Amino acid sequence: MSKTNAERLLKQSKVPFESISYVVDLNDLSALAVSKKINFPLSSIFKTLVLEDDQKNYLFVVISGEEEVNLKAVARSAGAKKVSLVPMKVLESLTGYVRGGVSPVGAKKAFPVFLSDRAVDQPYIVISAGKRGAQIKLSPHDLLAFTSGILYPNR
């Protein structure tokens, strides 16, 4: 299988990671479905959301499959009045990624990355590799360092 942009960038930077692939079901792109298919606990599966703040700045928010995003907590951490999810129709043109395959690594533009503080309790997290059916297992600390990410309390 060919490497994704995210995998290439991590490899070039010598960030240790493991590639994981699975068969995609377009009717269920949820973190729970990914968890079951790759046989990892839901608490280790992290989904990447793209948000926009009130100043038209974009950001990646990476949260556990067990969490719902707390928009107020993200806004506070980003120093914004409010944030909202980017509409699905602009997701691909903005990031180069489609729903179910958004990665905080290797997007068209590097947006700030906000990682839920639940990640630091994990020995590893599993994030999208940048396409449906491809995941990357890596240390949350390596993800933070590579993306210059910000740890935030998602509550």
Protein Blocks (a to p, Z undefined) as FASTA:
>chain_A
ZZdfklmmmmmnopacddddddddfklccfklmmmmnopafklpccddddddfkopacdd
dddfkbccdfklmmmmnopabdcdddfklmmmmnopaehiacfehpabacdddddfklmm
pfbdcddehighiacdddfklmmmmnopacdddZZ
